[in-house]
């Protein structure tokens, strides 16, 4: 029980940092969409922004090549942590310098691939972001492994606040200056760039400042690589390159594929990417909880693996995690008529993708929980196979259906992919590391979640916004009451609120 309390405590802190960061990110989305011109040019700019960040997400996986996960695995094995950090950080430093120079050398072909052929300098800016994010990966991992979520939260939130402030300054104050001084040298430079590309600059500042705020974690670093340890780290972590790239293909590749396969001009495709990207940000509300859980769960699972009752502990964790995912799904999906106001009305045409993507992220969250068994049993290649199958599904569906169905094809591809990965992960993980998951209870929660959402959809066809808000609250509270009733015994054991339940 103490281990579960520790997991819950750390999840709350990682949740705070990630929820704060994501909420600021959610603020950033309407700020960007409202400050950009409310026309096709603004939507194209947001499309550029989405495409560039899809490319950055893919490159981040290549730069870190699973070193973070390998660090957790060997730190849990009581490895010499100083030597472990020194070897990992030294290796990342060398590879980051080499990869950065290589990407900068080929910046023009990469710019062409990301539909930024007139601005190869965007690739240099993006590489700066990736490089500092990569060098921050192990210091952040060190904080997580040592159980220091408060500093983790402070650094994360500080960086994202800086990003938000600079974004507002760039789009609002910058545009006002250009309007007032159209012939000034800086105004000419500003107008020569896409605003989607300029938005890389606040993120570059965030990445640099974040790395500097982590100074306490790397200030005593001395370069040195233990070759035998590096070989072990590489054997464990290298499959994460394929896993990570596959994950990013499933999560972000659709923004790059829409311009490739959309049946229309490039400008119309970028508008579609902008609309899809803005609505995708609403859908990833649920990832606040997934990310918070991942931050604390990965080191937790490795530390608990040697305990006799570890499988039972993992089963309890899964049940409560699914309950959390259901609550997050309903909190977003039942009030979609409210959440869509995060974007201007010109983006509302893409709101139909949100429930599909929310459900996809429920499957993804369960998948992350399931693969803990494969990581603990050192079956990383099985995770690789699952990811490759998911990526193949994503690519097949998008290539064949984007021309006809546009962004809806992307949303359904994401759901089908994550659902398939979840099912495969369950059967493979149970084979190598059996866990007695309460499948009946989990199934009840997921089924009720879907039924409540379907009922709200039926009501929304005939109800006003105010009535939808009322029915949404009623249905949401119904699910909370169901959880309280079914989990009454466990709630009764909790301090403070237990006496009310009893």
N, C-alpha and C positions, 0 to 999 in steps of 0.2 A: 504493500500500500504506500509506503514511503517513497518508493521509486516512482509510482504513478503520480503522487503529489508533486514530486520534483519535476517530472515531465510536464504536468499541468502548469506549474509555476513558470518554468522556462518557456513553455508555449505561449503563456500570457505575455511575457516580456517580448519574445520574438514576434508574437502577434501584435503587440502594441507598436513596435518599430515598423513592421510590415504594413499594418493597417494604417498607421500614420503616414507612412511613405506612399502607400497606394491611394489613400484618400487625397493626399496632396496631388498625387498623379491624376486622380479623378478630377480634382479642381483644375489641374493643368489642361485636361481635355476640353472642358467647356471654355476655359480661358483662351486656349489656342483657337478653337473653332469659332468662338464669338469675336475674337480679335482679328482673325483672318477675314478677308472680304467675303461677304455672304453671297457668293456667286460661284460659278464654275472654277474661277481662278483660285479661290480659297480652297475649294474641294480638291483641286489638283495639287495645291501646295501641301495639304494634309496627306494626300496620296504619296507625294515625294517623301514626306516625313515617315510614313508607315513603311514604305519600301526600304528606305535607308536603315531603319531600325530592325527590319527583318534580316537584312544583310549583317548588321552588327551582332545580332543574336546568334546567327550561324557561325560567324568568325570567333565569337567568344568561346565556343565549345572547342574549336581547333586550338586556340591559344592555351587553354587550361588543361586539356587532354586528361581529364579525370584525376588530376593531382589532389584535388580537394577531398574526393571520396577516399582515395588511397591513404591520405593523411589520417582520416578518421579511423580507417581500418587498422593501421599500424600503431596509432596512438593508443587504441583500445587494447592492443597486444602488449602493452607496457614497454614499447620500444623507447630507446633513449630519445626523449622528445626534443632536446636541443639539437641532436644530430639529425633527427627526422625533419625538423623545420629548416635547418641549414641546407640540407640536401635538396629538399623540395623547393625552397625559395630560390636557391642558386640555379637550379635547373630551369625554373620558370623565368628567371631573369635572362638567362642565355637564350632560351627559345623565343622569348618575347622580342628581344632585340633582333634576332635573325628573321623571324616571321614578319615583324614590322617593316624591316628593310625590303623584304621580298614583296610584300603587298604594296608598299609605296612605289617600288620599281615598276610594278604592273598596274598602277593606279588607273590608267586610261582604259584598258580592257575591263577592269572591274567596274569602273564608272559606266561603261557601255552596258554591261550586264544588268546594272541597277537603274537603267534609264536616266542616267545623269551625265551623258556623254559630253555636255558642255561645261561640266564642273568637276574635273578630276581632283580638285583640291578638297572636295567633300570626303574623298576616300582617305586623304591624309588626316583630316579632322576625326574621321571615324576610327582610324587606327590609333590615334592618341587616346580616344575614349577606351578602346579595347585594351590597349597596353596597360593603362593605369588600373582598369578593372581587374585585369589578370594579376597584376602585382598586389592587388588588395585581397585576392581570393584566399591565400593562406593565412594572412593576418586575421581575416574574418573567421576562418576555420579554427584558428588557434583560440579565439575568443569563445566560440561555440563549444569546442572540446573541453575548455577549462571551465565551462559553465558560468560565463560572464555576460549574460544577455543585456545587462543595463548599458554597458559601454557599447555593445553592438547596436543597441537601439539608438543611443545618442549619436553615434557616428552616421548611421543610416539616415536618420531624420534630418540631421544637419545638412547632409549632402543634398537631399531632395528639396529642402527649403531653399537652399541657395539656387538650385536649378529653377524652381518656381519664380523666385524673385527676378532672376536674370531673364527668364522667358518673358515675363510681363514687361520688363524694361526694354527688351529687344523688340517686341511686337508693338507695344503701345508708345513708349517714349521715343523709340527709334523711328517709328513711322511718323510721329508728330514732328520730329526734327527734320525728316526728309520732306514732309509737306511744307514746312516753314523755310527750308534752305535747300531747294531742289538742285541747285548747282554746286553745292558744297562737295568737297572731295569725298567725304565719308558718305554723303547721300548718294553720290554716283556709284560708289562701291556697294552700298546697301541695295540699290535698285538692280544691280547687275546679278544678284543672287536670288535663287528661289527661297522663299521664307521657310519652306520645309527643310532646305539645306542649312539655313542660318540657325535653325533650332538645334543643330549639333553643338553649337558653341556653348550654350548653357550646360549641356550635358558634359562637355569636355571639362568645364570648370568644376562641375560636381565630382567627376572622377578623380581629378587632380587633388582637390581639397579632401576628399574621402581618404585617399592614399596618405596624405600628410597627417590627417587626424589619427591614423593608425600607427603613427611614428613609434609609440610606446611598444608596439608588438614587433617591430623590425629594427629598432635602433641598435640593438646589441648584435645584429646579424653580422657574421663574418663569412665571406665566400668560401665554400668548400663542398665538394660532392663525394659522398661515399658510394663508390661504383656498385658494390654488392647490394646496398640498400636501394639505390636507384633502380637496379634491375628488378628488385622485388616490387617496388612502387609501380614501375612501368607495367609489369605483368598483371598486376591487379587493376591499375587505373586505365590502361590503354583501351580496353573494351568500351570505356565510357566515352571515347571519341565517337564511336559508331552510335552508341546509345544516345549521346548528347546531340549529335548531328541529326539522328533520326527523330529525336524529340523536337528539335527545332524545325525540321521539315514538317512535322505534324502540326506544330504550333504557329509557325510564321511563314512558311514557304508559300502559302496561298496568296499572300500579298504580292509576292514576286510573280506568281503564276497567272494571276488575273490579267496583267498586261500582255503576257505571253500568249494566252489562249482565248481571251475575250474577243467575241465577234464584233469588232468595232474599232474606231480609231484609237490611237494611244491616249489622246486627251480624255476621251470618254472612259477609257479603262482606268486612268489615274483618278478620275472623279469617283468611279466605283470603288477603287481601293480606299479612297478617303472616307467614303460613307461606311464601308465595311469596317475599316480600322477604328472609326469613332464609336461605332456600335459594339465592336469587339471589346473595347475598353469598359463598357458597361457590363458585358458578360463576364469579364474576369474578376468581378467583385468576389466571386466565390474563391478565387485563388489566394485571396488574403489569408483565408483559413488554411488552405493547402500549404502555402509557403511558410506560414507560421509553424505549422505542424512539422514540415520537413526540416526546418532549421533546428528544432530541438529533438526530433525523433531519430534522425540519422545517428548522431552519437549515442543516443539513448538505447537504440536497438543493439548496437555493437557492445555497449557496456553490459546490457542485460543478458546477452547471449549465453553466458556461462552459468547463469542462475538456473536452478532446477525447475522452477515454475515459470520460466520465460514464456513458453507457448501460451499458457493461460493469461499471462499479463498482456501479451500481444493481442489475444482475442478480445479482452476488455477494451484495450486501446482502439481496436478496429470498430467495435460497436459504438463507442462514444464519438469517434471521429465521423462515422456515417451519420449519426444524429446531428452533429455540427454541420456537415455538408447539406443535409436536408433543410435545416433551418436557414442556412445561407442561400440555398436555391429558392426557397419560398419567399424569403425577405426581398429578393430581387424580382423573381418572376411574378409574384402576386401584385406587385406595385409598379409594373413596367410602364404603366401610363404616367407615372410620376417620374421615374428614372430617365425616361427619354428626354426630359427637359434639360438634361445635362448637355444636350446638343441642340443647335438651332434647328428649326423645322425642316430646313433643306436636307438634314441628315436622317430624318425620321423614316424615310422609305426603307432603311435597312434594319429597323427595329425587330423585324420578324426573325432575324438570325439569333437574337439574344437568348430566348428560351432553349433553342437547340444547342447553343454553345455552353449555356449553363449546365445542361444535362451532360454534355461531353466532359465538362470539368468535374462533375460528380464522379464519373467513371475514372477520370484521371487521378483524382484524389484517392479513390479506393485502390487503384493500381499501384500508386506509390507506397501505400501501406503493405500491399501484398508482396512486393518484390523485396521487402526486408528479409524474408526467408531465403531468397536466392542470394542476397548479398552475404548474409551470415554464413550460409553453407558454401560460400566461394563458388557459386555458379553464375558468375558474371556473364559468361557467354550465352546463357539462356536468356538473360535480359537483352543481350544484343540481338538474338534471333527474334524475340518478341517485338523489339523496336523496328527491326528491318521489315517484318511483316506489316506492322502499322504504317510505316513509311510507304511501302509498296501500295497499300490500300489508298493512302492519301493521294499519292501521285496518280494512280489509276483513275480514281473518281474525279479529281480536279481536271486532269487532262481531257477526259471524255465528256464531262458535264458542264464545265465552266462556259464553253461556247454557247450553250443553250440556257443555262440556269444562273450564270453569274455567281454572285456572292452566296446564294442559297446552296449551290453545289459545294462551296468551301465549308459552309457550316455543317452540312450533312456528312461531308468527308471527315471532318473532325470528330463528330459523334461516333460514326461507324468505326473509325480508327481506334479511338480510346475505349470503346466498348469491347472490341475484339482483343485489344491488349489486356484489358482487365480480366476477361475470361481465360485467356492463355496464362496469364500470371497466376491466377488462382490454382489451376490444375498443375502447373509446373512447380510452383512453390510448395503445394501440399505434398508433392511427391518427394521432395528433398528435405523439407522442414515442416512437418505437419503441425498445424495450429487449429485448435478446436473452436473455430469461429461460430458464433450463434447465428447461423444462416437464416433460420426462421424469423428471428427478431429483426435482423437487418432487412430481410425481404419485406416485412410488414411496414417498416418505416419508409422504404423506397416506394412501395406501392401506394401508400397513403399520400406521400408527397406528390406523386404523379396524378392521383385522383383529385386532390385539392387544386392542383394547377389546372387540370382539365375543366373542373367546375368553374373556376374563375374565368377561364377563356369563354365558356358558354355564356356566363353572365355579362362579360365585357361587350358582347355583340349587341346587347340591348340596354346597357346601363350607362349612366353619365359618369364622369370622372369621380364625382363625390361618392356615388353609390359603389363604384369599383373600389374606392379607398376603404369604405365601410366593410364590404364583403371580404376584401383582402385581409383586413385586420381580424375579422371574425374567423376566417379560415386559418390564418397564421396562429391565432390563439388556440384554435382547436388542435393543431398539431402539438403545440407546447403542452396542452393538457393531456394529450395522448402519451407523450413522453413521461410526464409526471406520474401518470397512472401505471404505465408498464414498468417504470424504473423506480417505483415507490420504495422498495427495500433498500436500494443503493443510495437514494436521496436521504433516506432516514438515518443513514450512518454519517452524514456530513455534519460538521459543526455549524452552529447558529441556525441554519435553515432546517436541520434535521428534525428538531422538535416540532416545527410547524407541520412537516410532512407526517410525522408520527401521530 
